[in-house]
Amino acid sequence: MKRYGLIGYPLGHSFSRDYFMDKFRKEGIDAVYDNFPLKDLTDFRKMPERYPGLEGLNITIPYKSRVIDLLDDVEGRAAETGAVNVVKITEKGGCWFFKGYNSDIDGFVLSLLPLLGESRGKALVLGTGGASLAVRAGLEEIGMEYSVVSRHSEKAAYSYSDITDDILKAYRLIVNASPVGMYPSDNEAPDLPYHALDSNHILYDLVYNPVETLFLKKGKERGCITKNGLEMLYIQADKAWEIWNA
């Protein structure tokens, strides 16, 4: 039996496991998908021995960048981005070979483009982790200028305390690529002057649990176009399946 899984910590409720197990049932695929809530990556390369049939992994917070040093090869876009969310495992010469990819980029871009239309404008990306790296790579691919916001000003163009009404108004798209607002902390939202938002803004939240985060609610109250990360998850999951079975 083929085996796939998700690595991260903590994991909690997993979209990936539900999605793939449902896919396997519907399509009659003899495979299983497990959650692997690893506190560290010490035994990462031993996983094929520990879990026979393991052919692919999804990678989530906080390991999208950290896992790269443990891989044998990284596909071009993922290497340039500095983040991996898909790992394909094959056997070569009696040894396990781990190759990393990034399907988050396609997931983000393909789910974002219908919102933009022909107009681009500029984007403000909240967060500096692995998800943020994929978002920035996607924005670069579609030629959209962006700036990054972080709690730590040395990691980004702005810290949250820098964001004034005028700065927020200068950016059409605001992307939350941080875990702020994710369940169970769904009473939290990135620290922004939401009163400066209007119907010209698009708020995109990579968080999908809850379906409507406080970030999106605040945007909707100001007339913004809003979207969560669920479609992005479906697209990146389909891309992962293509990678594992190529």
C-alpha positions as CSV (number, residue, x, y, z in Angstrom):
1,M,0.0,0.0,0.0
2,K,1.2,3.5,-0.9
3,R,1.6,5.9,1.9
4,Y,1.6,9.7,2.0
5,G,1.5,12.2,4.9
6,L,1.8,15.7,6.4
7,I,4.7,16.9,8.5
8,G,4.3,19.9,10.8
9,Y,3.9,20.9,14.4
10,P,1.4,21.3,15.8
11,L,-1.0,19.9,13.3
12,G,-4.5,19.7,14.9
13,H,-7.2,19.4,12.2
14,S,-5.7,18.5,8.9
15,F,-7.2,19.6,5.6
16,S,-4.7,17.4,3.8
17,R,-5.5,14.2,5.5
18,D,-9.3,14.6,5.0
19,Y,-8.8,15.7,1.3
20,F,-6.5,12.8,0.3
21,M,-8.4,10.1,2.3
22,D,-11.6,11.2,0.6
23,K,-9.8,11.2,-2.8
24,F,-8.5,7.6,-2.2
25,R,-12.0,6.3,-1.3
26,K,-13.7,8.0,-4.3
27,E,-11.1,6.9,-6.8
28,G,-10.4,3.4,-5.4
29,I,-6.8,4.2,-4.8
30,D,-5.0,1.7,-2.5
31,A,-3.2,4.3,-0.3
32,V,-3.3,5.9,3.1
33,Y,-2.5,9.5,4.3
34,D,-1.2,10.1,7.8
35,N,-0.5,13.1,9.9
36,F,3.1,13.3,11.4
37,P,3.2,15.9,14.1
38,L,7.0,16.1,14.5
39,K,8.5,18.3,17.2
40,D,11.7,18.4,15.2
41,L,13.2,16.9,12.0
42,T,15.8,14.7,13.6
43,D,14.3,11.4,12.2
44,F,13.0,12.9,8.9
45,R,15.2,10.8,6.6
46,K,14.4,7.6,8.5
47,M,10.7,7.9,7.8
48,P,10.6,5.6,4.8
49,E,12.0,2.8,6.9
50,R,9.6,3.6,9.8
51,Y,6.6,3.9,7.5
52,P,6.8,1.3,4.6
53,G,5.3,2.5,1.3
54,L,5.9,6.2,2.0
55,E,6.2,8.0,-1.3
56,G,5.3,11.6,-0.6
57,L,5.0,14.2,2.1
58,N,3.4,17.6,2.4
59,I,5.3,20.1,4.6
60,T,3.6,22.8,6.7
61,I,4.5,25.2,9.5
62,P,7.2,25.4,10.8
63,Y,9.3,23.3,8.4
64,K,8.8,24.6,4.9
65,S,12.2,26.2,4.9
66,R,14.0,24.1,7.5
67,V,13.4,20.8,5.6
68,I,15.5,22.0,2.6
69,D,18.8,21.1,4.2
70,L,17.6,17.5,4.6
71,L,16.7,17.0,0.9
72,D,18.8,15.5,-1.9
73,D,17.4,17.8,-4.5
74,V,15.1,20.8,-4.8
75,E,13.1,21.8,-7.9
76,G,14.1,25.1,-9.3
77,R,11.1,27.3,-8.2
78,A,11.2,25.8,-4.7
79,A,15.0,26.4,-4.5
80,E,14.6,30.0,-5.6
81,T,11.7,30.6,-3.2
82,G,13.5,29.0,-0.2
83,A,10.4,27.0,0.8
84,V,9.2,23.5,0.1
85,N,5.7,22.1,0.8
86,V,5.9,18.9,-1.2
87,V,8.5,16.1,-1.0
88,K,8.7,13.1,-3.3
89,I,10.4,10.0,-2.0
90,T,11.9,7.5,-4.4
91,E,14.5,4.7,-4.0
92,K,17.8,5.0,-6.0
93,G,20.6,2.5,-5.7
94,G,19.3,1.1,-2.5
95,C,19.1,4.6,-0.9
96,W,16.1,6.8,-0.3
97,F,16.1,10.0,-2.5
98,F,14.2,13.0,-1.3
99,K,13.2,15.8,-3.7
100,G,11.4,19.0,-2.7
101,Y,8.9,21.1,-4.6
102,N,6.6,24.0,-4.0
103,S,3.0,23.7,-5.1
104,D,1.9,26.6,-2.9
105,I,3.0,29.1,-5.6
106,D,0.5,27.7,-8.1
107,G,-2.2,27.3,-5.5
108,F,-1.8,31.0,-4.5
109,V,-1.5,32.5,-8.0
110,L,-4.3,30.4,-9.6
111,S,-6.7,31.3,-6.8
112,L,-5.7,35.0,-6.7
113,L,-5.9,35.9,-10.4
114,P,-9.7,35.9,-10.7
115,L,-9.8,38.5,-8.0
116,L,-7.4,40.9,-9.7
117,G,-8.8,41.2,-13.2
118,E,-6.6,43.3,-15.5
119,S,-5.6,45.7,-12.7
120,R,-2.6,44.8,-10.6
121,G,-1.6,47.5,-8.1
122,K,0.7,46.7,-5.2
123,A,0.5,44.0,-2.5
124,L,1.2,44.1,1.2
125,V,2.3,40.6,2.4
126,L,1.9,40.0,6.2
127,G,4.4,37.5,7.6
128,T,7.9,36.2,6.7
129,G,7.6,32.4,7.0
130,G,7.5,29.7,4.4
131,A,4.0,30.6,3.3
132,S,5.0,34.2,2.8
133,L,7.9,33.1,0.6
134,A,5.6,31.2,-1.7
135,V,3.2,34.2,-1.9
136,R,6.1,36.5,-2.8
137,A,7.3,34.2,-5.5
138,G,3.8,34.1,-6.9
139,L,3.5,37.8,-6.9
140,E,6.8,38.1,-8.7
141,E,5.7,35.6,-11.3
142,I,2.6,37.7,-12.1
143,G,4.6,41.0,-12.0
144,M,3.0,42.5,-8.9
145,E,5.0,44.8,-6.8
146,Y,4.9,44.0,-3.0
147,S,6.2,45.0,0.4
148,V,6.5,42.7,3.4
149,V,5.2,43.4,7.0
150,S,6.7,41.6,10.0
151,R,6.6,41.9,13.8
152,H,10.4,42.3,13.4
153,S,11.3,45.3,11.3
154,E,14.7,43.9,10.4
155,K,13.0,41.1,8.4
156,A,10.7,43.2,6.3
157,A,10.1,46.6,4.7
158,Y,7.6,47.5,7.5
159,S,6.8,46.5,11.0
160,Y,3.1,46.5,12.0
161,S,3.6,49.7,13.9
162,D,4.8,51.4,10.7
163,I,1.6,50.8,8.9
164,T,-0.3,54.1,8.7
165,D,-3.6,54.9,7.0
166,D,-1.7,56.3,4.0
167,I,0.5,53.3,3.6
168,L,-2.4,50.9,3.7
169,K,-4.3,52.9,1.1
170,A,-1.3,52.6,-1.2
171,Y,-1.7,48.8,-1.5
172,R,-4.6,47.2,-3.3
173,L,-4.0,43.7,-2.1
174,I,-3.4,42.7,1.5
175,V,-2.3,39.0,2.0
176,N,-2.2,37.5,5.4
177,A,0.6,34.9,5.0
178,S,1.0,34.5,8.8
179,P,-0.9,32.1,11.2
180,V,-2.5,35.1,13.0
181,G,-6.2,34.4,13.3
182,M,-6.0,30.6,12.8
183,Y,-8.1,28.4,15.1
184,P,-8.0,28.3,18.1
185,S,-6.8,31.9,18.1
186,D,-9.6,33.0,15.8
187,N,-10.3,36.1,17.9
188,E,-7.0,37.6,16.7
189,A,-6.2,39.6,13.5
190,P,-3.1,41.3,12.2
191,D,-2.6,44.7,13.7
192,L,-3.6,47.1,10.9
193,P,-5.6,50.3,10.6
194,Y,-8.6,48.6,9.2
195,H,-10.6,51.8,9.1
196,A,-8.4,52.9,6.2
197,L,-9.7,50.0,4.0
198,D,-12.4,50.5,1.4
199,S,-14.0,48.7,-1.6
200,N,-10.8,49.2,-3.7
201,H,-9.0,46.7,-1.4
202,I,-8.7,42.9,-1.7
203,L,-8.0,40.9,1.5
204,Y,-6.6,37.4,0.9
205,D,-6.1,35.2,4.0
206,L,-4.1,31.9,3.6
207,V,-5.8,30.8,6.8
208,Y,-8.9,28.7,6.1
209,N,-9.9,27.6,9.6
210,P,-12.0,29.5,10.5
211,V,-13.6,29.9,7.1
212,E,-13.9,33.7,7.7
213,T,-11.1,35.0,9.9
214,L,-11.4,38.2,11.9
215,F,-9.0,39.7,9.3
216,L,-11.5,39.0,6.6
217,K,-14.5,40.0,8.6
218,K,-12.9,43.4,9.3
219,G,-12.2,43.8,5.6
220,K,-15.8,42.8,4.6
221,E,-17.1,45.4,7.0
222,R,-15.2,48.0,5.0
223,G,-16.5,46.8,1.6
224,C,-13.3,44.9,0.6
225,I,-13.2,41.9,-1.7
226,T,-12.2,38.9,0.6
227,K,-11.0,35.4,0.1
228,N,-9.6,32.6,2.3
229,G,-7.0,30.0,1.5
230,L,-9.3,27.0,0.9
231,E,-9.2,27.1,-2.9
232,M,-5.4,27.5,-2.7
233,L,-5.2,24.4,-0.6
234,Y,-7.2,22.4,-3.1
235,I,-5.0,23.5,-6.0
236,Q,-1.8,22.9,-4.2
237,A,-3.0,19.4,-3.1
238,D,-3.9,18.5,-6.7
239,K,-0.4,19.7,-7.8
240,A,1.2,17.6,-5.0
241,W,-0.6,14.5,-6.3
242,E,0.7,15.2,-9.8
243,I,4.2,15.5,-8.5
244,W,4.1,12.3,-6.5
245,N,2.7,10.4,-9.5
246,A,4.8,11.9,-12.3
